[in-house]
Amino acid sequence: MELLDYLKWRNDVSLSVASFNDIDNVILSYISYMNFSELFPENNNTYSIEEILEVFCEKYSLDEIRENGQFTARAPLLLEQMVKGERFKGTRIGHYKDIFDEEEIKQFSAVTFFLPDGTNYIAFRGTDSTITGWKEDFLMSCMSDTEGAKEAADYLNDVSSSIKGNFILGGHSKGGNFAIYATAFCNDKVKKRITKVYNNDGPGFRDEIIDTEEYKQITHKICSIVPQTSIIGQLLSNDGEQKVIKSSANSIFQHDAMTWEVTRDGFVESELDGLSNFVRIALGSWLEKTDDETRESLVSTVFSLIEETEAKTFKEFGGNLFKNTGIIIKSLAKLPKEKRDELVSAFSSVLQAGGETVMNNIPIISSKE
């Protein structure tokens, strides 16, 4: 049983009968991946989920998505099931905002759900397929707050001024990071209205954020949900409750929340596997030994090589993989020697940290055995 099965199975149970739960949170955070800019303008109006689905179906084929859609492209299938049942009947969506800026390295999108039980859920979109979006992700390791994170706090402050009641915040992947950051660094009056914040397999934060009073004030509100093979969700630090759940996918593909396994009103519990711990310890060890200037230099160098291909998204990059790989190899050869050495050194350090992690976690066999 996965997300779509949950909606088909429990869609006749209203929120007044069974209250909002962890699964409902993931569903809403995933729907934020839909490109609402094509469906309604960026304004303060709200639209019913029925209206949004109708406009979407005028532009796209749900059958085509069922046949070929992958990862976040399948989000509209969740909306389709929401419309069919009682659980989310009466839900409205509004306050959509989308910002993309290559110069500032900012990829931000958020939308607010108004549920029939009076719940206000703000969903921050995770990383899209753009090169800029992924570059911002990697910059999280060398700066305390990214442009997208600061935009999230501004969005929360703005939206809360025109909405009554309390809020639940959430997001998948980078969107989860944004949700926590916005909760910690929004206005104090707004912070009191936030009852819970979900980080659905998203990265954490650097120590200077974790150690702030603003962050410490909200740790009891944080719920992180990660699959047993969690890669993105193990990057950097993240205090608060963590729930490890089971996924039907393998390895890094477990990041796709559509594969997360559910019961009637919760996720199937699991434990972090060896790969998750390997990534958390090995990468954490490397980051501790690498200064911010070097981290930022590495990110800039790697993405400058990718940008040489002139691809705007990883889909474009993969569409001509042989040609683009050749461009990167040629560009790599043109780099100054110190930049090439820096890349080789970083790669070697991560491998070394990983090797130490493996050795440290091998059970010691007694000589008597």
N, C-alpha and C positions, 0 to 999 in steps of 0.2 A: 504494500500500500504506500503510495507516494502522494504528493500534493494534490494532483488532479483527482486521485481516488478519494482523498479526504473530502473534497468539495462535492463529489458525486454521492458519497456515503452520508455525509453530515449536513448537506445543504438544506435539509428539511428542519433542522434544529436552529431556531433563532437565537440571537445573542442574548435575548431576555431569558431564555431557558438554560443555555450553556454559555457562560461568559467568555469574553475575548481571551484567547490563549496563545501560546507560543507559535502554533501553526498558522493562525490567522495573521500574526505579525509577519511571518516569512512570506505569506501570500501577498500581502500589501506591499512589502518592500520589493518584491519581484515585479509587481505590476508597474512600479515606478520606472522600469526599463522601457516601457512603451514610449514612443515619441509623441507626446501629447501636443507638441507644437504643430503637428499636422492635423490635429483633431479639434483643438479649440485655442483661441488666442491667450496670450499671457495677460490675464486680468484678474480681478477679484471675484468674478462670477463663479458659480459652482454648476456642475453638470451631473445629471444622474448617470449611473453606470450603464443604463439602457441606452441613453443618448450617445454616450461615448462609443459603445460597441457598435451601434448602428452606423455612425459616421466612419468608424474603422472598417467595417465590412463593405462600405461603399468604395474604399480604396484598396483593400487587400482581401485575399482569400484565406479563410481559416483552414480550409482543406489543404491548401498549399503549405501552410505553416505546420499542420499536423504531419504532412508527408516529408517536408524537408527542413522544418525549423529546428534549430539547435540552440542549446544553452538559453540565454536571455531572450532570444527571438521567439521563444514559445510562451512568453508572458501573456499575450492576448488570449491564450487558451484558458488561463485561469479566470480572466475577466468573463469569458463566455460562460463558464460554469457558475460564476457568482450571480450572473443575471438570471440563470435558470432556477435558482433556489430561494429559500426563505431567509437563509442566514444573513445575507448581505442586502436583502431587499430594502430599498430606500436609501442606500449608500450614495453619497454625492462626492464628487472630486473637484477640487479647485486650487487656486493659488499656485498654478504651475509656473515654474521659473527655470530657465535653461540658459546657461552661460558657457561659451566656449571661446577661449582666448589663447592663441598660440604664443603670443608675446609674453604674457604673464604666466604661462604654463598653468592654465586653469580650466578644468572641466567640471562643471557643477550643474546639477539638476535636482529639483525637489518638487514634491506635490503633496497636498493635504487631503486626507480622506475624512469625511464626516459620516460616521457610522450611525445606524438607526438607534442604537442604545445610548447615543450621546457622546460616544468616544471620538476624540479628535486624534487621528494618527498622522504624523508627519513622516513621510518616507523620503530618504535621500538616496538618489541613484548611485550605484556603484560605478566602477570603471567601465567605460564603453570601449569600443574597438579602436579608438583613435590613438595614434602615437603619442599625442599630447597628454591624453588621459593616463597612459601607462607611465610616462615620464614623471608626471606629478606623483604617482604612487611611489616611485623609487626615491623621489626627493624627500619623502617622509623620513627617510633614514638619516638625512643630514640637515634637517631644519625642524624647528619645534612645531610650527604651524604653517601649512600650505595656504595658498590663496583660496583654494576650494573650501578648506576647513573654516577659514574666516568668513567666507561667503555664507556658510551654513549657519553660523551664529547670527549673522545679519538677517538672514531669511527668517529664522525663528523669532527674532525680536519684532520684525515687521509684521509677520502673520499673526502673532499672538495679540497684537494691538487691536485687531478687528474680529477676533474670535473669542467667544465666551467659553468658560469651562477649562478642564484640565487636558493635558496632552500625554500621549505615548509617542516616543520617537523611535525610529528604527531605520535600518538600511542593510543591504547586502554588500559584502566586499568593502570597498572603500567607503561606501555609503554608511556602513556601520561605524566606521571611524569618525565620519562627519557628524553622525547622530550624537555620539558621546562628546565630541568636542563642542558642539553647539549647546548641549545640556550643561557642560561645565562652565562655559564662558559667555552665556547669554546674560541678560539683565537679571538681577536678583529676584525681582518680582515674577519674572517669567519662570525662573528656575523652580520656584515654589509650586508652580502649576504642573510640573512634569512629574508623573507618577512612576514611569518606567522608561528605560532606554535599552533598545536591543542592538547588539552588534552581531550580525549574522555572518560568521566566518570572515570578518574584516580584520585588517591589521591593527595593532595597538599604537602605543605612543612612546616617545623618548622619555627618559627619566625626568627631564625638567618640566614636562607636562604632568607626569604621574605624581611628582612631588609638590605640585601647587596646592594651595588650600582649596581653590575652585574645584579641582578634580577630586580631592579627598572628600569634599562635601557630597558628591554624587555617586560614590562607589557602591553604596547600598541600593542604588536604583539600576545598576548595570546588570544586564543578563547577556552573556556571550554564548551563542549557539554555534558549535563547530562539528563537522563530521569527523569520523575516527581518523581519516587521513586528511588532516588539516594542514595546508601549506601557508596560504595567505593569512589565515587566522592565528598563526603562530609567530608572525613577524612582529618584532618589538614587544613592549610590555603592555599588559591590559589587566587591571585589577577588577574585582567584582566577581559575581557568580559566573561559572562556566558550565555549560551543559554539553556533553559529548554525545552525539547521536549517530545512528547507523545510516549509511548510504548504500544504494544498490549499485553505484558506479565504482570504478577502480581508480586508485592513485589520485592525481590532482584533479581528475574529472569529478571528484566528489564535491568540488567547489560549487557545482551546479546544484542549486537548492531544489530543482525539480526532481532530483534523485533521492532526496532525503525521505527516509521511511517513517511512517506514522502509525499510530494506533487511533482509537476513536477520538481522543481529545489531547493527544500529546505525541511527541516523537519517540521512536524506539531508542532506548538508551544504549550507549556503547562506551568504549574507552579509547583514548588516543593510542595509535599504533606506533611501531618503531620508526617509520618514516617521519611522522609528525615530530616526534621527539628529536630525531636526527636533525631536522631542519631548524627546530627551535634552539637547540644547543649549539650546533655547528655555526649557523649564521650569527647567533647571538655572540658567540665567542669571537668571530671575525669582526663584528661591529664594535665590540669593546676595545679591540686593538687598533681600530682605524679612526683617524681624526676626521672631523667634519669636512675640512678642506679637501682631503683625499677622496672621501665619499662623493662629494659634489662634483669633483673633477672626473671621477669615474663615470658617474651618471651622464654628465655632459658629453664625455667622449663617446660612450656607447651609443647614445641617442643621436649624436652628430653623424655617426656612421650610418645609422638607420635612415636619418633624414636625407642623406645623400641619394637615396633611391627615389626621393620625391613622392613616396607613398604616404598618404594621409592616415590610413587605417591599416591594421594588421591583415585585414582581408585583402586589401590591395597588394600588400607586401607578399602575402602567400599566393596570390593569383599569378605572380610571375617570379616564383621563388628562385629559380635557377639564375635568372638575370640579376635579380636584386642581391643574391648572395655574392655573385661576381663583383658587383659594384662595391659591396662592403669590403671584400677582400682587397680590391684595388685601393680603396680609401684607407684601409688599415695600413697598407704598405707606405702610404704617403704621410702618415702621422709622424710627428717628431719622435725621435728615439725614446725620450723620457716618457711620452704618453704610451708608447707600445710597452715599455718596461713596466709601467704602472698597471696596465691591464693584466699582463702576465703574472706580476707579483700578487695582484688581488685574487686571481683565479687560483694560484698555487696556495695562497693562504686559506681560502675557503676549503680546498681539498684537504689541506693539512688539519684544519679544525675538525673537518668531518671524520678524518681518520682517527684523530684523538678521541672523538665522541664514540666511535665504534669500539675502540680499545678499552675505554673507560667503562663501557656498558657490557663487556663480555664477562660472564660469571667466572669467578676465580675457582679453579678446580683444586680441591685439597690433594696433597701429595699422598694421602692415605687411600684415596680412591683408585 
